[in-house]
Amino acid sequence: MENETKKLILLSAGGTGGHMFPAAALAKDLLSRGFDVQLVTDVRGKKFTQDFGSIPITIVKAGTLGSGLMGKLSGVAGLGLGVLQARTLVDKLKPAVVVGFGGYPSFPAVFAAQRKKIPTIIHEQNAILGRANSMLASKADRIALSMSHIHGLDESDVSRATVTGNPIREDIAALYSRPYPVMQPDGVMRILIMGGSLGAHVFSDIVPKAFAKLPPAYRARLDIVQQCRHDDLESVRNAYQKAEIRAELHEFINVPENLASTHLVIGRSGASTVAEVTTSGRPAIFVPYPHHEDQQQKVNADAVADAGGAWVMTQNGFTEEALLARIETFLQNPETLFRAAENARSIGRPDAARRLGNLVTAIASGWDRNTGKTPEPIITKES
């Protein structure tokens, strides 16, 4: 693209890190190909923009369709204003392609582009097509999926869908080619406990109590890194100290650094966490967030469990006794974790950013829209 005007790709994402992190990974790939890249997001997404470097960012209004009549009216009004703002931006930038990453904050720019016949790609991180992507799918030029088993995609849209995987940071993708850390029969077991971007109280409550019930010889083998909410730090630290268990506690953790030496992950099963765990080849105990209406995290977790790479425990079933039994089994039979690690890695996609970048390049260049389409079948399931 050195001898021609650079084409601009507009990325539309926001709301949570789960939508923003894949957008940031794609942005880096597209910049390396010589594209200009800009981001449109909402106020909530602004706090996740540190990974976008010097890419220009525009903030537009976005709303969620809340409960009750007033909540829905407020959400529609917010989206309407966002669409007007996005339409002005799209008119000004004239992007070659607009890529949306799901969630209501991604809706305005993608919708505005579709109305103006500008090519669009939507990316779905979860195993269930989200509401915003569902509304945009029928007019999207391509639908990029993180998983081949997808709930909520209309059969009429399957021909435009392709599995790219969920783009993740390069330092985590690099773990794909590194072996699972050796765990000796009587050696240390390193456990990484993550609860999403802000921690989860259920892990602070259950995990230390369960581990404290292990026999002394087993407790001596544990090496814990746990993400905690600020309000939980002191009580969790005291619980581990009383049980004489080695533990590092942090409000925010360096995920790539800790995954590299981890034997087991305990955490939620948001799309980014699932992508990071499978790509790094780490077995996991997933405790899906229980309050999503569509149970998207449960479906994400089940996809890994079905491949033999994880164990799923509902929050109601995540008890001290249930966790204790599981951890004792792992300590007694480390090969169980090794096999699960290989199964998790088998569905990891370290090249997801490149695959999605290939798709964007194909659409931006006017190539055959089947370019970059993965050969694996897409299996649709009822939501």
Beta strands, then each sheet from edge to edge (+ up, - down):
strand 1: 8-12
strand 2: 36-41
strand 3: 57-59
strand 4: 97-100
strand 5: 120-124
strand 6: 142-145
strand 7: 149-151
strand 8: 161-163
strand 9: 189-194
strand 10: 222-227
strand 11: 246-250
strand 12: 264-267
strand 13: 284-286
strand 14: 310-312
strand 15: 379-381
sheet 1: 3+ 2+ 1+ 4+ 5+ 6+ 8+
sheet 2: 7+ 15+
sheet 3: 11+ 10+ 9+ 12+ 13+ 14+
end
